[in-house]
Amino acid sequence: MKPKEGEARPAFPDPPYAAFWPDFDGFATAGSSRAQVWCLQHFMAGDDPAENRADYLRRVQTIFDDPKADLTAMPRVLYRASRSPLDKDAGRELLASLVKIAKKPEVVAEAAYMRVEVLREREASDELLARMMDEYRAVAKAHPKTRYGKRAGGKVFKHDHLQIGMVAPDIVGKDVDGNPMKLSDFRGKVTVIDFWGFW
């Protein structure tokens, strides 16, 4: 509902997590890396962008310096931070550091994948796309058994084989009567492929 003429516009309400910030910030200051991760996920930015950036970087460093810190959420946290309060270059740099220090293969793979995803936020160009595909290939090759290594491989496959005008990859399976069939059997004929599933 719009305010009537002459009435003050109502103040935008604080986000729900604002009430919890002082407690979590206190726990983070006392050395809890879990609380510090929460603070990064719900970062309460002030009015000064330079101070926000410095505070955020300090908080990330305290987590990186803690050998017992759970880094599971950090790839997504740093990906979001690459928009604000950081920037894309700082986000990619921190994700590269995370790749080096993380011990769990899934966290390493996700950090490497998110580092490429940060580039998607930039203005598209053929040069940027080629760079991203090179980085996706590297992630898929280095982490083939992880979820994000497979996801990177999927991006490469889509780019290399599933563009408009390309010949569709051959699909092998059985028809509705249980007989073996291949997509290539229908080459030269009008064919409709219906992809569906339970997800």
Secondary structure, 3 states (H helix, E strand, C coil): CCCCCCCCCCCCCCCHHHHHHHHHHHHHHCCCHHHHHHHHHCCCCCCCHHHHHHHHHHHHHHHHCCCCCCCCCHHHHHHHHCCCCCCHHHHHHHHHHHHHHCCCHHHHHHHHHHHHHHHHHCCCCHHHHHHHHHHHHHHHHHCCCCHHHHHHHHHHHHHHHCCCCCCCCCCEEECCCCCEEEHHHHCCCCCCCCCCCCC
